[in-house]
């Protein structure tokens, strides 16, 4: 299998590159500003807003599988339009496509549990961009996989883990919310599941989130205990009391996808269990 990982220098992308090369796949990866550190991969500079450059990378890498692990917040031209260009290129080159999406496509209004059949109803510009990308990919390349996920956790390279470390060390002010609920997934589980889906004939929407729903505060306490930080340094708060936009409670139901996978999508209480 020849794999092209778009966004290979990011947090998820770097783990995809590591697992792909370890598995012996011919691996290429793209970066926006600087290449990743994996020497076994071939690195290409790529801006998804540039269709000519995208075509050049596809023609040179000749991937059998493309995994889109890019993340550019609410930048519409990258987050919404970029995956659509990528879907067109993958279809033209007869490459399988796995596009990583987000639970931000859901509002949490009227329901909190979302399976693969649920339609997006985003509240934020980022969620709207991710939902638009999903729609474009599904229309242009029905054989693609759209993999929705939640908070991605790992070591200190994870943004969510860094926040907890900074709060516990007093390097930043703020609170972790007790009313903001998600289903975090470990980066190694997510990358393995994406590569597994890439190697199958799967298509359509798949949910790849962890098995446990936890609040941001509960997640912070679990991270602190795993990393031997003092959980009492973490302040609790209510996001409902702030002006921050977005859904409060969104729980991706991944049971349907989990039944298809050998990879186990562990819950936060499992992968953040404090070592003895």
N, C-alpha and C positions, 0 to 999 in steps of 0.2 A: 504494500500500500504506500503510495506517495502522498504525503499530507502537507498541505499548506495551511499554516496557522496565521490568520490575520489578527494582528494585535499580539504578536508573540512575545513582545518585551514587557507586557503588562503582568499583573499578578496571576490571573488565571492563565494567560497565554504562556507564561514562563513554565508553569506546571504542565501544560499540554505539551510544550516542546520537550520537557524532561521525560515525560512518560512515553511520548512518541519515539524519541531517539532510543530510549532504553528498550523499547519493544522491537527495535530493529527496523522501524519504518524509515524510508527516505523522507526526510523532514526539511521543509522550508518554512520560514517565518518572516513576518513583516514587522517593521517598526516605524514610528513617526519621527523620533528625534535621535535615538541611538539604539544600536542592535543589542540584543540580549547577550548573555555570557556563554550560552551553550555552543561549544565549538563544533559539535556534530551536525548542527543545523546550518543550512544556507540562508543567509539573511538578505532581505530586500527592503529598501526604503520604499514606503508607500503612503500616499495620501488618498483616501477613498474618494475624495472630491475630484480626483484627476483620472478620468476614464482611460486616457491614453496610457498612463503609467500602469494602471490596473491591468490593461490588456497585455502590456509588455511583461509584467510579472507572471501572469497566467501562462503566456506563451513560453516563457523560459522555464518556469517550474514544472509545468505540465502535470498538475496534481490530479490524482484520482479522487481525492477528498479535500474539501475546503472547510475549515472550521473558523467561523467569524467570532472572535473573542474580544472585539474592540469595545471600548466604552468611552464616550465623549460627552457625558452629561447631557445637557439640553441643546447642544449644537445641532440644529436641524439638518444642516447639510451633511454632517458626518453620521449622526445617530439614526436619522430617518432615511435620507437619500443614499448614503453610502452602502448600506446593505442591499438596497434595490439594484444599484450598479453591480454589486458583487453577485447577486442572484442572476442577473443577465449574463455576466461573464462566465459564471459556473455552468449555466445552461448551454451556452455557446461552445464551451470546451468539454461538455459531457462529464463534468466533475460533480460528485455528490456534494451537497452543501448542508452543513449543520450551522444554523444561526442561533447564537445565544441571546435570549431575550430576558425579561425581568418581571418580577411580581409587581413592579411599578405600573404595569398596564391595568391594574385593578384598583378600584376605589375603596373597597371595604364598606360600601354603603348598602345596607339592606341584606348583606351576607358577609361572612368572613372566610368561608371555606370555598376554594376554587379548584375545580378539576379541569382537565384538558378541554372539556366541551364549553367552558365559560367564555363569553365574548368580552374583549377588553372594554373598560369604561374608565380611562385614566383621569386623574385629577390635576396632574402637574405637567409642565412643558416636557420634562424628561419622559414621563410616562406616555404622553401623546406621541413623542418622537419614536419611542420603542414600539408603540402600537401601530403607527404608520409603517414602520419597517416590517413588522409582521405581516400586515395586509399586503404590502408590495411583494414581499418574498413569496407569500402563498399564491398570489395571482400569477406571478411571472415564472415561478418554478415550483409547481405542486409537489414534485418529488423531494423537495427539501425538508429537513427536520428543523422545526422551531422549538428550541429548548428553553423554556422559562425556568429561571432559578431565583434564589432569594439572596440573603446576605451571605457572602463568601468569606469563610474564616480559615485561617491557617496560623502561621507564625507572625512575627512582627512586621512582615511585609504586607499583611492585611490591614486595610485602613481601619476596620472596626477594632482590631486588636491594638493598633497604635493609639487610638483614642482612649481606650481603657488604661493603657500604660501611662499616657500623658496625664489623665485625670488622677490616677493613683499616686503619681509622682508630683502632683501639684504644678505641672507644666502648662496646664490649661484649666480654665474655669468651665463649669457647666454641670448638667445633670443628665443621668440616664433615665429614660422614661419608663414608667411602669404601666403605661397604657398603649404602648407602641409594640405590636406583636408581629413577629415573622417566624419563618422556619429556616434557620441558618443551615448551610451545608458546608462541609469541609472541602477545601480546594482539591485535595487529592481524590476524594470520592467523585466530585463533579467532573474533573478532567477525565478520570477513568470511564465514567458513564458516557461522556461526550464521545470519546474515542470508540467505545463499544457501539454506540448508536451509529457512528460513522461507518463502521465495518459491516453493518447490517443493511437490510432493505427497508428500514423504517422510514416513514415520512409523516408529515403533519406535525401537530403540536404534541410536545412531551413536557412533563413537569419533572424537574430535577432539583428538589429541595429536600432538606433534612426531615427526619421523621418526627421531630419535636417542635411544637410551637412555644416560643419563649418571648418574654418582654426584653426590651433593650437592657433594662436593669438586670434581669436574671442572666442574660448573656454576659454582661459585664462581670457579674460576680463569678460566673463559671470560668471566664478567662482569667480573672484575678487569682482564683484558687489554683488553676492549672499552672500559672506562671509564678506562683508563690508571692503574689502581691497582697496588700492589705485591703480586703473588700470594704472595710469600714470607711476607707477614703473615698468611696464612690457615693455620690449624692443622688438621691431619688428625686424625680420630678414627674409632672404630668404634661405630656405634649399638648393635650387639649387646652391647657392654660397658655399656650404660646401662639404666635401667629404663623408658625411653620406650616407650609402647605403639604398636602399629601395624605394618603390613607393612614389610619391608625392601626387597624387590625386586618391583615391579609395573610391567610394561611394556604399555601399551595398544597393541594392534595396530590401527592406523587405516587399513590398506591398503584394506579393503573400502569404507569411507566415502570415502577419498581418490579412488577410481576414479569416484565419483559427482560430484565437485566440480570446479569450475574453480579455486577457491582452493587454493593449494599450502600444505600444512601443513609448513613448513620444520622442520628439526632444529636443535638448539641450536648445533651446530658451524657451521651456516649463518648463523642470525640473530644470533649473538654473535661472528661473525668480527671480529677487531680491524680497525678502519679504518687505512688506511695514511697 
